[in-house]
Amino acid sequence: MKVFCGRANPTTGSVEWLEEDEHYDYHQEIARSSYADMLHDKDRNMKYYQGIRAAVSRVKDKGQKALVLDIGTGTGLLSMMAVTAGADFCYAIEVFKPMADAAVKIVEKNGFSDKIKIINKHSTEVTIGPGGDMPCRANILITELFDTELIGEGALPSYEHAHRHLVQENCEAVPHRATVYAQLVESRRMWSWNKLFPVRVQTSLGEQVIVPPLELERCPGAPSVYDIQLNQVSPTDFTVLSDVLPMFSVDFSKQVSSSTASHSRQFEPLASGQAQVVLSWWDIEMDPEGKIKCTMAPFWAHSDPEELQWRDHWMQCVYFLPEEEPVVQGSALCLVAHHDDYCVWYSLQRTRCAPSLIGPEKDGRAHPARPVCDCQAHLLWNRPRFGEINDQNRTDQYVQALRTVLKPDSVCLCVSDGSLLSILAHHLGAEQIFKANHLEDKINIIEKRPELLTPADLEGKKVSLLLGEPFFTTSLLPWHNLYFWYVRTAVDRHLAPGAVVMPQAASLHMMVVEFRDLWRIRSPCGDCEGFNVHIMDDMIKHALDFRESKEAEPHPLWEYPCRSLSEPQQILTFDFRQPVPPQAICAEGAIELRRPGRSHGAVLWMEYHLTPDSMVSTGLLKPAEDKGYCCWNPHCKQAVYFFNTTLDPRVPPGGPQTVTYTVEFHPHTGDVTMDFTLSAVTGAHASPSGRP
């Protein structure tokens, strides 16, 4: 059965109705999921297996049957571990139907159907008793309900319900306990992801400073955590102000509360500075003694950095304090972790605090409300966008380009979301129309779609300079910002003869890379800890066969190191000085792989040519090093197209390997489609695995 799905097109700005398979959303979720990454997480799998064996043994030692409840079973891996460890029966709950169906097949394939029952429900809907989903309560609780923030996927409410209704009192739990850690730091780089810094502009009248409005200065920011591969942040980017502080723990073997709570830790700052950012992570102990531990700690806080496990399904957290506060070395302070049922946030207190739980049931005090943005900027700009606007070097590039195109009588129309270009142009002497944050008497904000613009909106003037960064909040992939081109086309009749468009053009670039770790999220697992999970691999492959799933994915590659195997190559160009053409723009060619390695995929990015002499890249910032290591724009996500196969790691003696490509821009839909063929001059064959 087919269904019509309405979808906003980020490139053209229009709403499209497309005919999709009825399970389209399911396929998308599977294709974009982290199941493969979790199954490749050797450390996670091994620690869970050890913890499950120990829990089953403790129950058996009491002379009891081991009855397991596995909430969020996914592939059924943990349930199969439990049966292998000696559990008498497992009830495995999975709410996502395609995953539950796959788990049934995987369990059957591995010969455990008589010991594992897959229940396709939310755990809060499971029934106990005669005729119910489970005949009685379980005495072992196994879960994997965690996200980077620990509680963001609803772990606390799920545990709370399970203890009240599904498991025995003081049951065995794997994991047994989780502990959240925090470290206070000063970091101009990370703080730039949350607050707008003063922007400096050199003009004919001297330096002008664009100051952020007071409401933005005082705004506590967005409440959501910034999950990040913290190991890729250089230690030179922050100053440590505190030791690593254990903020709070949750014992999963006992009744869990999802009520709002606060936990305080007193500490003495290690250095004087500005308290701005809290770095946070957690670990889980699989047994009551804490001998089996799985930690998310970054390398500088890891007990054995050599054993650091790369993973993308669990990372580390960056939280921003509501405002920066000065701290003095050795002068005691309290860091407070607050949480409700789904979110964590932090505050700093200068009064003495007790290390125990502070809650209404303890002292009757109200908890501080979760921070909510009231300046609107955090709703318009994501955190990389804040960093982009705060990048003074980037601002200087735009200012220099503006100087070459501005004239005293320029009438400017600025088209970008939340852009400061209008203000920059005003300070450089132009007459403004459209989009700014202040200067209302100088700059006219027109709240209309571009195709609805009338001469009256422009006060009868013709636009002599059309500006864009371009940046639009709806854009995910690099070419989605070609929306600027469609806007330029829509306002063509309002442009004066000889009007200047900046940027004047854009180009799409590509490079073949080998990822150090990111390949794992698309690599088949085959066998996992001795269990056959090929069915999961096949399900992901089937999901990836759907149209949109075959497109490139956005990834911030500064967090995911890779090596270039080819030189970067320009493959498509877009001339903004002309309207969008009616015909497709196509490119075919081949990229020669000049370095040995596994070709995991192609990385694509845009470069914007502001003027003939000025270019801004959203991808590679400088040529790759001799060994191929790359420096990526930290404010942008690049597009990654994962290959289904990888080439042999050796360069054949008779000639280099090549990747043949076809890339096409479709002006009617704004889509960029691509296809790649991996081959070698001397006939080297592609390998079916993404493993290095």
C-alpha positions as CSV (number, residue, x, y, z in Angstrom):
1,M,0.0,0.0,0.0
2,K,1.2,3.5,-0.9
3,V,0.6,6.7,1.1
4,F,1.1,10.4,0.3
5,C,3.5,12.2,2.6
6,G,3.8,15.9,2.8
7,R,7.4,17.1,3.0
8,A,9.0,20.6,3.1
9,N,11.7,20.7,0.5
10,P,14.7,22.5,2.2
11,T,16.3,23.5,-1.2
12,T,13.3,24.9,-3.1
13,G,11.3,26.0,0.0
14,S,8.1,24.4,-1.3
15,V,5.9,21.7,0.2
16,E,5.9,18.5,-1.8
17,W,3.5,15.5,-1.7
18,L,5.3,12.3,-2.4
19,E,4.0,8.7,-2.8
20,E,5.8,6.5,-0.3
21,D,5.7,3.0,1.0
22,E,3.4,2.7,4.1
23,H,6.4,1.7,6.2
24,Y,8.5,4.6,4.9
25,D,9.1,6.1,8.3
26,Y,10.0,2.7,9.8
27,H,12.6,2.2,7.0
28,Q,14.0,5.7,7.7
29,E,14.4,5.0,11.4
30,I,16.1,1.7,10.8
31,A,18.4,3.2,8.2
32,R,19.4,6.1,10.4
33,S,19.5,4.1,13.6
34,S,22.6,3.3,15.8
35,Y,21.9,-0.5,15.9
36,A,25.0,-1.4,14.0
37,D,27.1,1.0,16.1
38,M,25.8,-0.6,19.3
39,L,26.5,-4.2,18.1
40,H,30.0,-3.1,17.1
41,D,30.6,-1.8,20.7
42,K,32.8,-4.6,21.9
43,D,33.2,-3.1,25.4
44,R,29.5,-2.6,25.9
45,N,28.7,-6.2,24.7
46,M,31.4,-7.8,26.8
47,K,30.5,-5.9,30.0
48,Y,26.8,-6.7,29.6
49,Y,27.6,-10.4,29.1
50,Q,29.8,-10.5,32.2
51,G,27.2,-8.7,34.3
52,I,24.4,-11.0,33.0
53,R,26.4,-14.1,33.9
54,A,27.0,-12.8,37.4
55,A,23.4,-11.9,37.9
56,V,22.1,-15.3,36.8
57,S,24.6,-17.0,39.0
58,R,23.5,-15.0,42.1
59,V,19.9,-15.9,41.5
60,K,20.7,-19.6,40.9
61,D,22.9,-19.6,44.1
62,K,19.7,-18.8,46.0
63,G,18.0,-21.8,44.6
64,Q,15.6,-19.8,42.5
65,K,14.6,-19.9,38.8
66,A,16.2,-17.1,36.8
67,L,13.3,-15.2,35.2
68,V,14.6,-12.3,33.1
69,L,12.8,-9.1,31.9
70,D,14.7,-7.4,29.1
71,I,13.3,-3.9,28.3
72,G,14.3,-2.5,25.0
73,T,15.7,-5.7,23.7
74,G,16.5,-4.5,20.1
75,T,18.0,-7.5,18.4
76,G,17.4,-9.8,21.4
77,L,21.1,-9.9,22.0
78,L,21.0,-9.4,25.8
79,S,18.2,-12.0,26.2
80,M,20.2,-14.5,24.2
81,M,23.2,-13.8,26.5
82,A,21.0,-14.4,29.5
83,V,19.7,-17.8,28.3
84,T,23.3,-18.8,27.4
85,A,24.3,-17.8,30.9
86,G,21.6,-20.2,32.4
87,A,18.4,-18.1,32.6
88,D,15.3,-20.2,32.7
89,F,13.2,-17.8,30.6
90,C,13.4,-14.3,29.2
91,Y,10.6,-11.8,28.4
92,A,12.0,-9.4,25.9
93,I,10.1,-6.2,25.3
94,E,10.6,-4.1,22.1
95,V,8.1,-1.4,21.2
96,F,9.4,-0.7,17.7
97,K,7.5,-3.3,15.6
98,P,10.1,-3.8,12.7
99,M,12.8,-4.3,15.4
100,A,10.5,-6.7,17.4
101,D,9.8,-8.7,14.2
102,A,13.6,-8.9,13.5
103,A,14.2,-10.0,17.1
104,V,11.8,-12.9,16.7
105,K,13.6,-14.1,13.7
106,I,17.1,-13.6,15.3
107,V,16.0,-15.5,18.4
108,E,14.6,-18.3,16.3
109,K,17.7,-18.4,14.1
110,N,19.9,-18.8,17.1
111,G,17.7,-21.6,18.6
112,F,16.3,-19.7,21.6
113,S,12.6,-19.5,20.7
114,D,11.6,-21.9,23.5
115,K,13.3,-19.7,26.1
116,I,12.7,-16.1,24.9
117,K,9.4,-14.4,24.3
118,I,9.4,-11.2,22.3
119,I,6.7,-8.8,23.5
120,N,5.9,-6.0,21.0
121,K,4.7,-3.4,23.5
122,H,5.9,-0.5,25.5
123,S,7.0,-1.8,28.9
124,T,4.2,0.3,30.6
125,E,1.6,-1.7,28.7
126,V,2.9,-5.2,29.6
127,T,0.5,-7.3,31.7
128,I,1.3,-9.7,34.5
129,G,-0.7,-12.8,35.6
130,P,-2.8,-15.6,34.0
131,G,-3.4,-14.8,30.4
132,G,-1.0,-11.8,30.6
133,D,2.2,-11.1,28.7
134,M,4.2,-12.5,31.7
135,P,2.8,-15.1,34.2
136,C,4.7,-13.5,37.1
137,R,7.2,-10.9,38.0
138,A,10.8,-11.3,36.9
139,N,13.7,-11.5,39.3
140,I,16.4,-10.2,36.9
141,L,15.9,-6.9,35.1
142,I,18.1,-6.2,32.1
143,T,17.9,-2.9,30.2
144,E,19.6,-0.8,27.7
145,L,17.5,2.4,27.8
146,F,20.3,4.9,27.9
147,D,21.3,7.8,25.7
148,T,24.3,10.2,25.9
149,E,22.5,12.1,28.7
150,L,21.7,8.7,30.4
151,I,18.0,9.6,31.1
152,G,17.0,11.3,27.8
153,E,15.2,8.2,26.4
154,G,12.9,7.9,29.4
155,A,15.0,5.5,31.4
156,L,13.7,6.8,34.8
157,P,10.0,6.5,34.1
158,S,10.6,3.0,32.5
159,Y,12.5,1.8,35.6
160,E,10.0,3.4,37.9
161,H,7.1,1.5,36.3
162,A,9.1,-1.8,36.0
163,H,9.8,-1.9,39.7
164,R,6.2,-1.1,40.6
165,H,4.6,-3.6,38.3
166,L,7.0,-6.0,36.5
167,V,9.9,-7.1,38.7
168,Q,10.3,-8.5,42.2
169,E,11.4,-6.3,45.1
170,N,15.2,-6.0,45.3
171,C,15.6,-7.9,42.0
172,E,19.0,-8.3,40.3
173,A,19.5,-5.6,37.7
174,V,22.0,-5.4,34.8
175,P,23.3,-2.8,34.9
176,H,23.2,-2.5,38.6
177,R,24.0,1.2,39.0
178,A,24.7,4.3,36.9
179,T,26.7,7.3,38.1
180,V,26.8,10.7,36.4
181,Y,30.0,12.8,36.5
182,A,30.7,16.4,35.8
183,Q,33.6,18.7,35.4
184,L,33.5,22.5,35.4
185,V,35.6,24.3,32.7
186,E,36.2,27.6,31.1
187,S,36.1,27.4,27.3
188,R,35.8,30.3,25.0
189,R,35.3,27.9,22.1
190,M,32.4,26.0,23.7
191,W,30.9,29.2,25.2
192,S,30.8,30.6,21.7
193,W,28.3,27.8,20.9
194,N,25.8,29.4,23.4
195,K,26.3,33.2,23.6
196,L,26.8,35.8,20.9
197,F,30.1,37.7,21.2
198,P,30.6,41.3,20.2
199,V,31.3,41.5,16.4
200,R,34.0,43.9,15.3
201,V,33.9,45.6,12.0
202,Q,36.6,47.9,10.6
203,T,35.0,50.8,8.7
204,S,36.1,54.1,7.3
205,L,35.1,55.6,10.6
206,G,37.2,53.2,12.6
207,E,36.2,50.0,14.4
208,Q,32.5,49.5,15.0
209,V,31.3,46.9,17.5
210,I,28.0,45.1,17.0
211,V,26.9,44.4,20.6
212,P,24.4,41.5,21.3
213,P,21.1,42.6,22.9
214,L,20.8,42.4,26.7
215,E,18.0,39.8,26.5
216,L,20.4,37.5,24.6
217,E,23.1,38.1,27.2
218,R,20.8,37.2,30.0
219,C,19.0,34.2,28.3
220,P,19.8,30.9,29.9
221,G,19.9,29.3,26.5
222,A,18.3,26.1,25.1
223,P,17.5,23.4,27.5
224,S,18.8,20.5,25.4
225,V,22.1,18.9,26.0
226,Y,24.9,19.2,23.3
227,D,26.1,15.6,22.8
228,I,29.6,15.5,21.4
229,Q,32.6,13.4,20.7
230,L,34.5,15.1,23.5
231,N,37.7,13.2,22.7
232,Q,38.0,15.3,19.5
233,V,38.0,18.6,21.5
234,S,41.6,19.7,22.0
235,P,42.6,20.1,25.7
236,T,43.9,23.5,24.7
237,D,40.3,24.6,24.0
238,F,39.3,24.6,27.7
239,T,40.7,25.2,31.2
240,V,39.8,22.7,33.9
241,L,38.3,24.5,36.9
242,S,37.3,21.4,39.0
243,D,38.1,17.8,39.6
244,V,35.8,15.2,38.1
245,L,32.8,15.3,40.4
246,P,30.4,12.3,40.9
247,M,27.1,14.2,40.8
248,F,24.5,11.5,41.4
249,S,23.9,7.7,41.1
250,V,20.9,5.6,40.3
251,D,20.5,2.1,41.8
252,F,18.5,0.1,39.2
253,S,18.0,-2.9,41.5
254,K,15.7,-0.8,43.8
255,Q,12.7,1.5,43.2
256,V,13.6,4.4,41.0
257,S,12.0,7.8,41.0
258,S,11.5,10.0,38.0
259,S,10.6,13.0,40.1
260,T,12.5,16.2,39.7
261,A,15.5,16.3,41.9
262,S,18.8,18.2,42.6
263,H,22.1,16.9,43.7
264,S,24.9,19.1,45.0
265,R,28.7,18.7,45.2
266,Q,31.0,21.1,47.0
267,F,34.4,21.6,45.5
268,E,37.3,24.0,45.5
269,P,38.2,25.4,42.0
270,L,41.6,24.2,40.8
271,A,42.2,27.5,39.0
272,S,40.7,31.0,38.9
273,G,38.7,31.8,35.8
274,Q,35.2,32.1,34.3
275,A,32.9,29.2,35.0
276,Q,31.0,28.6,31.7
277,V,30.6,25.0,30.8
278,V,30.0,21.7,32.4
279,L,31.4,18.6,30.7
280,S,29.5,15.5,31.8
281,W,29.4,11.7,31.2
282,W,28.4,8.6,33.0
283,D,29.4,5.0,33.7
284,I,27.4,1.9,34.5
285,E,28.4,-0.8,36.9
286,M,27.0,-4.2,35.9
287,D,27.4,-5.8,39.3
288,P,26.8,-4.7,42.9
289,E,30.5,-4.8,43.7
290,G,31.3,-2.4,40.8
291,K,33.9,-4.7,39.4
292,I,32.4,-4.8,35.9
293,K,32.2,-1.2,34.7
294,C,31.5,0.5,31.3
295,T,32.4,4.1,31.2
296,M,31.8,7.0,28.8
297,A,34.7,9.0,30.3
298,P,36.9,11.0,27.8
299,F,40.5,10.1,27.6
300,W,41.8,12.5,30.3
301,A,39.4,11.0,32.8
302,H,39.6,7.4,31.7
303,S,41.3,4.9,34.0
304,D,43.0,3.3,31.0
305,P,43.0,5.6,27.9
306,E,44.6,2.8,25.8
307,E,41.4,0.8,26.2
308,L,39.2,3.7,25.1
309,Q,36.2,2.4,23.2
310,W,34.9,4.5,20.3
311,R,31.1,4.7,20.2
312,D,28.6,7.0,18.6
313,H,25.4,5.9,20.3
314,W,26.8,7.1,23.7
315,M,29.0,10.2,23.7
316,Q,29.7,12.9,26.2
317,C,27.6,15.9,27.2
318,V,28.2,19.7,27.1
319,Y,26.0,21.8,29.3
320,F,26.1,25.6,29.5
321,L,25.6,27.5,32.8
322,P,22.8,30.1,32.7
323,E,25.5,32.7,32.8
324,E,29.3,32.8,33.2
325,E,30.5,33.3,36.7
326,P,34.0,34.2,38.0
327,V,35.5,31.6,40.3
328,V,38.6,31.9,42.5
329,Q,41.1,29.1,43.1
330,G,40.5,27.4,46.4
331,S,37.3,29.3,47.3
332,A,34.6,26.6,47.9
333,L,31.6,26.5,45.6
334,C,28.7,24.1,44.9
335,L,27.9,22.5,41.5
336,V,24.3,21.4,41.4
337,A,22.9,18.9,38.9
338,H,19.2,19.2,38.4
339,H,17.1,16.7,36.5
340,D,13.5,15.9,35.7
341,D,12.3,12.7,34.1
342,Y,14.1,13.3,30.8
343,C,16.6,16.2,31.1
344,V,19.6,17.3,33.1
345,W,20.8,20.8,33.7
346,Y,23.4,22.5,36.0
347,S,23.8,25.6,38.1
348,L,26.5,27.0,40.4
349,Q,25.9,28.1,44.0
350,R,28.2,30.0,46.3
351,T,26.5,28.9,49.5
352,R,27.5,25.7,51.4
353,C,25.7,22.6,50.1
354,A,25.2,19.1,51.3
355,P,26.3,16.3,49.0
356,S,23.0,14.4,49.4
357,L,19.8,14.7,47.5
358,I,18.0,18.0,47.8
359,G,14.3,17.5,47.1
360,P,10.8,18.6,48.1
361,E,10.5,15.5,50.3
362,K,13.7,16.5,52.1
363,D,13.4,20.2,52.7
364,G,10.3,21.5,50.9
365,R,12.2,23.8,48.6
366,A,11.1,24.2,45.1
367,H,13.5,23.1,42.3
368,P,14.7,25.6,39.8
369,A,12.8,25.4,36.5
370,R,14.5,23.8,33.5
371,P,16.1,26.6,31.5
372,V,14.1,27.8,28.5
373,C,15.3,30.2,25.8
374,D,13.4,33.5,26.0
375,C,15.5,35.5,23.6
376,Q,14.5,33.4,20.5
377,A,18.1,33.3,19.3
378,H,18.7,29.8,20.6
379,L,15.5,28.7,18.8
380,L,16.7,30.2,15.5
381,W,20.4,29.3,15.7
382,N,21.7,25.9,16.6
383,R,25.0,25.6,18.5
384,P,27.3,25.3,15.5
385,R,25.6,28.4,14.0
386,F,26.4,30.4,17.2
387,G,30.0,29.3,16.7
388,E,29.9,30.3,13.0
389,I,28.6,33.8,13.8
390,N,31.2,34.2,16.5
391,D,34.0,33.3,14.2
392,Q,35.7,36.6,13.7
393,N,37.9,35.4,10.9
394,R,34.8,34.4,8.9
395,T,33.2,37.8,9.6
396,D,36.4,39.5,8.4
397,Q,36.1,37.5,5.1
398,Y,32.5,38.7,4.6
399,V,33.5,42.3,5.5
400,Q,36.3,42.2,3.0
401,A,34.1,40.9,0.3
402,L,31.4,43.4,1.1
403,R,33.9,46.3,0.7
404,T,34.5,45.2,-2.9
405,V,30.8,45.2,-4.0
406,L,29.3,47.9,-1.9
407,K,28.7,51.4,-3.3
408,P,27.5,54.5,-1.3
409,D,24.0,54.2,-3.0
410,S,23.7,50.4,-2.8
411,V,20.2,49.1,-2.0
412,C,20.7,45.7,-0.4
413,L,18.4,42.8,0.0
414,C,19.7,40.2,2.5
415,V,18.4,36.7,2.3
416,S,19.6,34.3,5.1
417,D,18.2,33.1,8.4
418,G,19.3,35.1,11.4
419,S,22.1,36.7,9.5
420,L,24.2,39.7,10.6
421,L,25.1,40.6,7.0
422,S,22.6,43.5,6.9
423,I,24.2,45.0,9.9
424,L,27.7,44.5,8.5
425,A,26.6,46.2,5.2
426,H,25.0,49.1,7.1
427,H,28.2,49.8,9.0
428,L,30.0,49.7,5.7
429,G,27.7,52.4,4.3
430,A,24.9,50.7,2.4
431,E,21.2,51.5,2.3
432,Q,19.4,48.4,3.7
433,I,16.3,46.4,3.0
434,F,15.4,43.2,4.9
435,K,16.5,41.2,7.9
436,A,18.4,42.5,10.9
437,N,18.2,42.5,14.6
438,H,18.4,46.2,15.3
439,L,18.6,49.5,13.5
440,E,14.9,49.4,12.7
441,D,15.0,52.9,11.3
442,K,17.8,52.0,8.9
443,I,16.8,48.5,8.0
444,N,13.4,47.3,6.9
445,I,12.4,43.7,7.9
446,I,10.0,42.3,5.3
447,E,8.1,39.2,6.7
448,K,7.1,37.6,3.4
449,R,8.1,34.7,1.3
450,P,10.4,35.9,-1.6
451,E,7.9,35.1,-4.4
452,L,5.3,37.3,-2.7
453,L,7.6,40.4,-2.6
454,T,6.1,43.5,-4.2
455,P,7.6,46.8,-5.4
456,A,5.8,48.4,-2.5
457,D,7.6,46.2,0.0
458,L,10.9,47.6,-1.5
459,E,9.5,51.2,-1.4
460,G,9.7,51.3,-5.2
461,K,13.4,50.8,-5.2
462,K,15.3,48.2,-7.3
463,V,17.8,46.0,-5.5
464,S,21.4,46.6,-6.5
465,L,23.0,44.1,-4.1
466,L,21.5,40.7,-3.2
467,L,23.3,39.2,-0.2
468,G,23.3,35.8,1.5
469,E,25.7,33.8,3.6
470,P,23.8,31.6,2.7
471,F,22.4,29.9,5.8
472,F,18.9,28.5,6.4
473,T,17.7,26.8,9.5
474,T,15.9,24.1,7.4
475,S,19.1,22.9,5.8
476,L,20.7,19.6,6.7
477,L,22.8,18.7,3.7
478,P,25.3,21.2,2.2
479,W,23.3,21.7,-1.0
480,H,20.1,22.5,0.9
481,N,21.4,26.1,1.2
482,L,20.9,26.4,-2.6
483,Y,17.6,27.7,-1.4
484,F,19.4,31.1,-1.8
485,W,19.5,30.4,-5.6
486,Y,15.7,29.8,-5.6
487,V,15.1,33.0,-3.7
488,R,17.4,34.9,-6.1
489,T,15.3,33.5,-9.0
490,A,12.0,34.5,-7.2
491,V,13.2,38.1,-6.7
492,D,14.8,38.5,-10.2
493,R,12.2,41.1,-11.3
494,H,13.2,43.3,-8.3
495,L,16.9,43.4,-9.2
496,A,18.3,46.4,-10.9
497,P,20.2,46.0,-14.2
498,G,23.7,44.9,-13.4
499,A,22.7,44.0,-9.8
500,V,25.5,42.2,-7.9
501,V,24.7,38.9,-6.2
502,M,26.9,37.8,-3.3
503,P,27.9,35.0,-3.2
504,Q,28.1,35.0,-7.0
505,A,28.5,31.3,-7.3
506,A,28.9,28.0,-5.4
507,S,30.6,24.8,-6.2
508,L,30.1,21.2,-4.9
509,H,33.3,19.4,-4.0
510,M,34.0,15.7,-3.2
511,M,36.7,13.6,-1.8
512,V,37.0,9.8,-1.1
513,V,38.0,9.1,2.5
514,E,38.8,6.3,5.0
515,F,37.2,6.9,8.4
516,R,39.0,6.0,11.6
517,D,35.8,4.9,13.3
518,L,32.6,6.3,11.6
519,W,32.5,3.3,9.2
520,R,31.1,1.2,12.1
521,I,27.7,2.8,11.9
522,R,27.2,1.3,8.4
523,S,29.2,-1.9,8.6
524,P,27.4,-5.2,8.9
525,C,28.0,-7.1,12.1
526,G,27.5,-10.7,11.1
527,D,28.1,-12.5,14.4
528,C,28.0,-10.5,17.7
529,E,29.5,-12.2,20.7
530,G,28.9,-15.6,19.1
531,F,25.3,-14.8,18.2
532,N,24.1,-14.7,14.6
533,V,22.6,-11.2,13.8
534,H,22.7,-11.4,10.0
535,I,19.0,-10.8,10.0
536,M,19.6,-7.4,11.5
537,D,22.2,-6.6,8.8
538,D,19.7,-7.6,6.1
539,M,17.0,-5.4,7.6
540,I,19.3,-2.4,7.6
541,K,20.4,-3.1,4.1
542,H,16.8,-3.4,3.0
543,A,16.0,-0.1,4.7
544,L,18.9,1.5,2.9
545,D,17.5,0.5,-0.4
546,F,14.7,3.1,-0.1
547,R,15.1,6.3,-2.0
548,E,15.9,8.8,0.6
549,S,18.0,6.4,2.7
550,K,20.4,6.1,-0.3
551,E,21.2,9.8,-0.1
552,A,24.2,11.2,1.8
553,E,24.0,11.8,5.5
554,P,25.0,15.0,7.4
555,H,27.9,14.5,9.8
556,P,30.2,17.1,11.6
557,L,33.5,15.6,10.4
558,W,35.6,17.6,12.9
559,E,34.2,15.0,15.4
560,Y,34.9,12.0,13.1
561,P,38.6,11.8,12.0
562,C,39.2,10.5,8.5
563,R,42.0,10.3,5.9
564,S,41.7,11.5,2.4
565,L,42.4,8.8,-0.2
566,S,42.0,11.1,-3.1
567,E,42.5,14.8,-3.9
568,P,39.4,17.0,-3.5
569,Q,37.6,17.5,-6.7
570,Q,35.1,20.1,-7.9
571,I,32.2,18.3,-9.5
572,L,29.3,20.8,-9.9
573,T,29.1,24.6,-10.1
574,F,26.1,26.9,-9.6
575,D,26.0,30.4,-11.0
576,F,23.9,32.6,-8.7
577,R,24.3,35.6,-11.1
578,Q,21.7,33.8,-13.3
579,P,18.3,32.3,-12.3
580,V,18.0,28.6,-11.6
581,P,18.2,26.9,-15.0
582,P,15.4,24.6,-16.3
583,Q,17.7,21.8,-17.2
584,A,19.6,19.5,-14.9
585,I,23.3,20.1,-14.1
586,C,25.2,16.8,-14.4
587,A,28.8,15.7,-13.8
588,E,30.5,12.4,-14.6
589,G,34.0,11.4,-13.9
590,A,36.5,9.4,-11.9
591,I,38.6,10.1,-8.9
592,E,41.9,8.4,-8.6
593,L,42.8,7.1,-5.1
594,R,46.3,8.2,-4.4
595,R,46.7,6.8,-0.9
596,P,46.2,3.1,0.3
597,G,43.4,2.5,2.6
598,R,39.7,1.5,2.9
599,S,37.5,3.7,0.8
600,H,34.5,3.9,3.2
601,G,32.7,6.7,1.4
602,A,32.7,10.1,-0.3
603,V,32.5,13.4,1.6
604,L,30.8,16.3,-0.2
605,W,30.7,20.0,0.8
606,M,30.0,23.4,-0.7
607,E,32.3,26.3,-1.4
608,Y,30.8,29.7,-1.8
609,H,32.5,32.2,-4.1
610,L,31.6,35.6,-2.5
611,T,33.6,37.5,-5.2
612,P,36.2,36.3,-7.7
613,D,38.9,36.7,-5.0
614,S,37.0,35.5,-1.9
615,M,35.8,32.0,-1.1
616,V,34.2,30.4,2.0
617,S,34.3,26.6,2.4
618,T,31.8,24.6,4.4
619,G,34.1,21.6,4.2
620,L,37.9,21.2,3.9
621,L,39.7,24.2,5.2
622,K,43.2,23.4,4.0
623,P,44.9,20.7,1.9
624,A,45.1,17.4,3.6
625,E,48.4,16.4,5.4
626,D,50.9,14.1,3.8
627,K,49.2,11.1,5.4
628,G,45.8,12.4,4.4
629,Y,44.5,13.7,7.7
630,C,41.9,16.4,7.1
631,C,40.9,19.7,8.7
632,W,37.1,20.3,8.5
633,N,35.0,23.4,9.0
634,P,33.9,23.0,12.7
635,H,30.7,25.0,12.2
636,C,29.2,22.9,9.4
637,K,28.0,19.4,8.8
638,Q,29.5,17.8,5.7
639,A,27.6,15.2,3.6
640,V,28.8,11.6,3.8
641,Y,27.8,9.0,1.2
642,F,28.7,5.6,2.5
643,F,29.8,3.1,-0.1
644,N,28.3,-0.4,0.2
645,T,31.7,-2.0,-0.5
646,T,35.3,-1.1,0.3
647,L,38.3,-1.5,-1.9
648,D,41.3,-3.7,-1.1
649,P,43.6,-1.8,1.3
650,R,46.6,-2.2,-1.0
651,V,47.2,-0.1,-4.1
652,P,47.5,-2.7,-6.9
653,P,51.0,-2.8,-8.4
654,G,49.7,-2.3,-11.9
655,G,47.9,1.0,-11.3
656,P,45.8,3.0,-8.8
657,Q,42.2,2.4,-7.8
658,T,39.5,4.7,-8.9
659,V,36.0,5.7,-8.0
660,T,33.7,6.6,-10.9
661,Y,30.8,8.9,-10.1
662,T,27.7,10.4,-11.5
663,V,26.3,13.5,-9.7
664,E,23.2,15.4,-10.9
665,F,21.4,18.5,-9.6
666,H,17.7,18.4,-10.4
667,P,16.4,22.0,-10.5
668,H,12.7,21.1,-10.3
669,T,13.1,19.3,-7.0
670,G,16.3,20.8,-5.8
671,D,17.7,17.3,-5.1
672,V,21.3,16.2,-5.7
673,T,21.5,12.5,-6.6
674,M,24.7,10.5,-6.9
675,D,26.0,7.1,-7.8
676,F,29.4,5.7,-7.3
677,T,31.2,2.7,-8.8
678,L,34.4,1.4,-7.1
679,S,36.9,-0.2,-9.4
680,A,40.6,-0.5,-10.0
681,V,42.7,-0.1,-13.1
682,T,44.1,-3.6,-12.8
683,G,40.9,-5.3,-11.8
684,A,41.2,-5.3,-8.0
685,H,37.9,-6.4,-6.5
686,A,35.7,-4.6,-4.0
687,S,35.4,-6.2,-0.6
688,P,31.9,-6.9,0.8
689,S,32.7,-5.6,4.2
690,G,33.1,-2.1,5.7
691,R,35.6,-3.4,8.3
692,P,39.1,-2.0,8.2
